[in-house]
Amino acid sequence: MQGRHPSESEAVVSELMMPQHANLMGNVFGGVILALVDRVAAVCAIRHARRPCVTVSVDKVDFREPIHVGELVTAFARVNFAGKTSMEVGVKLIAENLVSGEKRHTNSCYVTYVALDDKGCPTAVPPIVPETADEKRRYDRAAKRRAARVMDRRYDQGRGE
């Protein structure tokens, strides 16, 4: 299977935060942000695999700053690493005050997806071919995170040492 460049999977989604997205303080619910993350990351994973994909996990999500009603939230996603059937997608969220033009990095996280075949079983995905120094750095860090996740699963299932 021929590898793909990370830029081939890029996805960007922007959404204006409205009153129905917020709590009583005017801050956007975390669940609204997580749903946006999952949507943009799914597009990215499907674009890379050219197959239906399902979410397996979301790594630690820290809400660095609140996002407010009236701000435009833009989510940027890209596949950092691909294993045999799974992919790690990195997502970065930027909140923009459309009146002042101020932009803030509010969230980042990593989402793991698995590609599915026509019977709903995991299926192979193309490898990632990083070219730039930044892509190679992201790839190497993602490979380390993947190794740690695999070890965590082994311990959780009682197969650790």
Protein Blocks (a to p, Z undefined) as FASTA:
>chain_A
ZZddfklmgccddddddfklpcfkopacfklmmmmmmmmmmmmmmmmnopacddfbdcdd
ddfbacdehiacddddddfbdcfkbccdddddddddfknopacdfbdcddddddddfkop
acdddddddfbfmlmmmmmmmmmmmmmmmmmmmmmnopaZZ
